[in-house]
Amino acid sequence: MPSARELRAQIKPLITQVDGAEAAARIDAGALVLDVREPDEYSQGAIPGALHIPRGHLEGQVEGKAPDKSRSIVVHCASGFRSDFAAKTLQDLGYQDVASLTIGFNGWKDEGRPWAVPKTLDTDQRNRYHRHLLLPEVGDAGQQKLLESKVLLLGAGGLGSPAALYLAAAGVGTLGVIDMDVVDASNLQRQILHNLDRVGERKVDSAKKTLTALNPDVDVATYDVRLGADNILDIIDGYDVIVDGTDNFPTRYLVNDASLVKRIPVVHGSIFRFEGQATVFAPYEGPCYRCMIPEPPPAEMAPSCAEAGVLGVLPGIVGSLQAMEAIKLLLGLGDPLIGRLLAYDALETSFRTFKVHRDPECPACGPDAGPIVIAEYDELCMPHPAQPPVTL
């Protein structure tokens, strides 16, 4: 039987080998860097942007994580030995333009080329997010991105509760929760962040206890204030996605205008009795809230859930959809509900999707729209203007 060195000698004429300069040129031209070292080696330093698949897992994982077999690939290990075998394997799998870095990562560093210590998941995190790591669309890089992401939840009520729980469980690193209400016994039929022991407690404090107990990786920022024109731009600044669980038109218009100013996508949800809706407002990419509802309906045509009731399970379904859409936006997955309104009827168990187009005459996001003014809209569709905005 030939030795490993003899096998390497046999495959060398069959593969492309490149030095540091040629590898750098390929990378600058868009080549994928594939690091086949072991996890402990990778954690000590890597070429920026490299895809890490240990050599022993290459055949089983590479086609899921690098599906484009026509893309140029520069594969490397520590010294060039394992990468030669990896390059031959990739060729056998049908990859068309593969090169092995002869000097390996050690030589790359010695030449003074760019490298960095990557952020990696610790043992507890790898266990916690194991099912995510198995998904090629998420993997280590996606999970790390979730941990670095920030999502603001408007309300710790019926919609905010399931959305917050699933976002926390998924490992979204920072969750902001804004709500100025206290936990009431009547909330517990649907607001699953809270429990009987917390009746009378501030909702944001109750939410923080639940979310940090679920996942200690998550930093929960609380805002026990009324969201208004005087503070909204400061509060939403720095967040990647806003999950809207409010229950009144003034706040929705306010959030819409502020999100356009800050260019932050809003995952919108609403519920009423046995029906729910969800959509995504991506600033200047799809329609905004004003495109969909230019003017609020009369107050008598838009009763709140406090007046008309809501089945307790319904916000769990719609809030979960909102969490899913938020994660899709954060990871760039799939086809978010941009320009589409998803309507759910619980009694029929039916989902319907409606197209929503940008309004060229929209006063907020239309091409001829003037400067956006952040203002209060409490006079709009508010049967009790003295009351603060309500969360579902």
N, C-alpha and C positions, 0 to 999 in steps of 0.2 A: 504494500500500500504506500502511495506517495506521502511525504510529509506535507505539512501546511506550507512550508516555504516552496516546496516543489510544485504544489498546486498553484501557488501565487505566480510562480514563474510561467506556468502554463497559460494562465488567464491574462497576463500582462499584455501580450500582443492583441488580445481581443477587446480591450477596453481603452478608453481615452484617459490619459493622465495629464494633469495641468499643474504648473507651479503656482506660487502665490500671486504673481502679477497677472497671469492669465485667468486665474480663478476670480480675482478682484474685478477684472474687466467683464467677465461673464455675469457676475453678481450685479455690477452697475447696469448691465444691459437687461436685467430682469430675471436672471436665473434664480431658481429656488436653492437655498442652502439646506442640505440634509445632513444632520449630525447623528451619526450612528454609535456614539459612545454610550457608556453606561450612565444611569442617572446621577451617580455620585460625581462622575467626571463632568457632566453637563452642568451641574449645580455650581461648580467652581469657576465657570467661565464659558462663554459661547460667543459665536459670531452673531451679531445683532440680526434678529429676524429669522434665525435658523429654525427649521422644523426638526424636532428631536424625536427620533424613533430608535431605540436601542437595536443593535444589529440582530439580536435574537428574536425581535418582534417584527423585523422588517417585512417579511413576506406576508404576515397576517394583517398588517396595519397600513402599509404604504398606499395601497390603491384607494383606501377610504380617505386618507388624509391628503393625498396628492393625486387626484383623479385625472389631471391633465397630463397624458403621457407624451404630449408633444413639447411640453415646456422644458427648457434647459435646466439641468440639475447639476449642482456641484456637491458631491457627497464627500464627507470627511470623517475621520476618527481622530485619535490622538497623534498618530505617527504616519498614517497612510496604509497600514497593513490591512485592517478590517475594511477600510473604505474601498480597497481594490475588489474584495469579494462582494461587497455591497453593490458596487457598480455593475459587476457581472450579473448579479441577481436581478437588478433593475432592468438590465438589457433583456434578460430572459423573460421578464414579465411584460416586455413590450415598450418600455420607455425608450424614446428615440434619440435623446441627446443627453447623455450622462457622462460626467467626468469625475475622476477621483483626484482629490487634492493630495499630491505626493508628499508634501511636507507636513500634512496633518495640522491639527489645531496648535500643537506646540510650536511648529515652525511658523505658522501664521502669526502667533504672538511674538516670536523672536524677531520677525521682520517688522514689527511695530504696526501691524495692521489692526483695524478696529475690532474690539471685543468688549464684552461686558459680563458682569455677573448677573445671570437671569433671575427673575423672581420665580420661585418655585413653590409648590404646595408642600406643606409638611405632612408627616405621616397621618396625623388626625384628619387633615383636610382631604388627603387622598382617599381615606376611608369614607368620610362624610359625603364627598361628591363623586364617589366611584361610578355611579350610574351615569353621571354627566361625562366622566372621562371616557367611558366606553363609546360615546357618540362621537364619530369623526367630526361632525359639525360643531361640536363644543370642544371636547378634549381639554388638555392642560391650558392651552392658550385662551380658549373661550372662558374657562372657569376663572383664570387669572383676570380676564377682562371684567367678568361679573364682579369679582372682589374689588376691583378698582372703580366700579361704576357707582353713580349716585342717582337715586330715584326719590322724587318728592310725592308723597301721598296727601291729597287734599281730602282730609276727613279720616277719622278712625271709626267709621260707622259700618253700615251694612256692606258697601262695596269696598271700602278701605280695608276691612278686616281680612277677607280672604286674599285680596291682592297683597297685602302686607305679609301675611303668613307665608304665601308661596314665594314671594320675592326674597324674604329672609331665609327660607329653607333652601332656596336656590343659591344663596351666597352672594346676593347683591350687597356690596360692602358698606354702603351708606344709605340708610332709609330716613328721609325726613318725614315727619308726621305733623300736620297742622290741624288742630281742632281746639276750640275754646269751650267745649261742653264738658259735662261730668257724666259719669256712668249712671244710668237709670235702669231700674228693673225691667222697664218696657223695652230696653235696647237688646236684651239678652236673647230674644227670639231670633235674631239675625246677626247681631254684632259679636262675632265669635272671638274677638280679641279679648273680651272682658268676661267677668264671672260675678257671681253673687257677692263674693267677698269684697269686690271692688266697687260696689254701689256707693255713689257719693264721691268717688275718687275722680281726679282729672283724667279725661280719656287719654291724653297723650302720655301720662305717667303709667296708666294701665297698659297701654299699647307697648311701651318700652319694656316693661317687665316681661310681657308675653314673648316679644320678639327676641330679646337677648337671652331668655331662657331656652328658646328654640335653637338659636344659633349664636354662639359667642363671637363669631367672626364679624357679625354685623354691628356697625355703629349706628345707633338710633338717635337722630337729632330731633328734638321736640320743639314745637312752636305753639304755645298755649295762648294764641292771640286770634283776633278777628282778622281775616285776610281782607285787606283794603287797598285803595289806591296809594296810600301813604307808605305801605310796606311791601307790596307784592314783588316789585322788581328786585329788592334786596333779598327777599326770602327765596325766590326761585333761581337767583343767580348761581351758577356753578353746577346746577343739576343737569343730568343728561336726559331725563325723561320725567314728565309730570303725569301722574295717574289721578284723574279727576273723579272724585266720588261725591261731589256736591249735589245739592238738590234744589237749586234756585237759579233763575236766569241772570240776575245781576252778577253773581259770582262767576258764572260761566262766561259771560261777556268780558268781564274783567280779566279772567285767566286767559281767554283767547287773545286779547289785545297785548297783554304782557308777554305771552309766549311768542307772539310775532316779533315783538321788540327784541327779545332775547334769543329768538330762533331755537326754541326748545320744543320738541314734539310733545303733544298732549294725547294721552290715551283716555278717551272719553267713555263713560258708562252711565247709563240711566236705567231706572226700574220703575214700574208702576203696576200694582196689583199682581198680575200673573205674566207680565210682559217685560222684556228688557232689551236694551240696545247697546251696541258698542261700536266704536270707530276710532280712527287715529287721525289727528290733525297734525300734519307735518308742515311747518311754516314754509310757504312759497313753493312747496312741492305738490301738495294736494290742497283741497278746499279747507277753509278754516270754519270755525263754528258759525260765523256770521254769513258765510256762503250757504250753509245748510239751513240756518234759521235767521233770516235777516232781521226780523222783529219778533219779540216775544208775543205769545198769544195772550188774550185777556186772562186776568187772574182766575175767573170762574171756569175757564177752559183748561187750566193747568193746576189742578189741586196737587198738593204734596202728598207723599206717602203717609204723613202724619194724619192727613185728612181722609185719604181714600184707602189706605191699608196696603200691605204688600205681603206676599207669602214668604216666609222666612228663608226658604231654600233658594229663592230666586237670586238675591244678591250674591250668594255663594257661587252660582253659575256665571253670572256676568262679571263679578270681581275676579274670578279665576281666568276668564277670557282676557281681562285687562292685564293681569299679571303675565299671561302668555305673550300678549302683544308687546308689553314693555321689554320682555326678554328678547323677543325677535328684533326689536329696534336696537337694543344694546349690543347684540351679537351679529347683526346684519343677516339674520336668518329668514328664509322663506319670503312670503309676500304679506307684509303687514296690511292692516285694514285702512290703507290710505286711499281716499276716494271711494270707499265702500262702507256702507252702514249695515251691520249685521243685526237683524231683528230676531228675537227669540220669543216664542209663544209657549209657555209652560203647559197650558191646558191641551194644546195640540201636539206638544213635543215636536215643534217644527222650527227650523232656522231658515230665514230668507235673507238674501243679500241684495241691497239696492245700491246702484251707482250714485255717487254724489260728485258733482263737477264743481270746479272753481268758478265763481261768479266774476265775469270780467268787470262788472259794475260794483263789486264788493268795496265798501268804504274802508275796509281794513287791509285786505291783501290784494285788491285789484291793481292792475298796472297804473291806473290813474289816481289811486288812493293818496290822500294827503298824509302828512305826518300823523302818527298814532298818538293820541292823547290818552294817558292812563287816568281814568276818572271813575267815580262811583256811579252805579246804576241802580241804586236802591229803589228808585221810583218805578222801575220796570217790573210789571207782573208780580208785585208784592202785596198780597192782601193784608199783611201785617208789617208795615215798613219799620216799626220800632224793634222788631225781632231781628237777631243776628242771623246770618246765613246758616242753613241747616244742612247737616250731612246725613246721608241715608242710613 
